[in-house]
Amino acid sequence: MTAPKKKATAKVVEPRQKSLLAVAGDEAQRKLLLKTLKNNGWNLTHTAEALKLAGASHVIRSLKTLGLADEYAAAKADGRIAAGRPR
């Protein structure tokens, strides 16, 4: 007879906290992105060019990653963001 096999249990791994250096970096990126957006009249393409990003989609991704999506939505609701080109 063989001993019964134990079922593998998944280990719960706590997410690693960001270092203070990473948090400071995020805050600096947040400030730079927001300043550049305001300087460019919230134009995503011009902001991407000013920050040497590949395109407007990278600005949108950064907005979400850095927690600025609500700020962008508020600017859009206030009329600070002009409508894009018609499709």
PEGIBEL-V625855 format. One record per helix or strand of 3 or more residues. SS is the DSSP state (hx for helix, st for strand). FROM is the first residue (numbers start at 0). TO is the last residue. If there is no record, write none. Layout:
SS,FROM,TO
SS,FROM,TO
//
This chain:
hx,19,38
hx,43,49
hx,55,64
hx,68,77
//
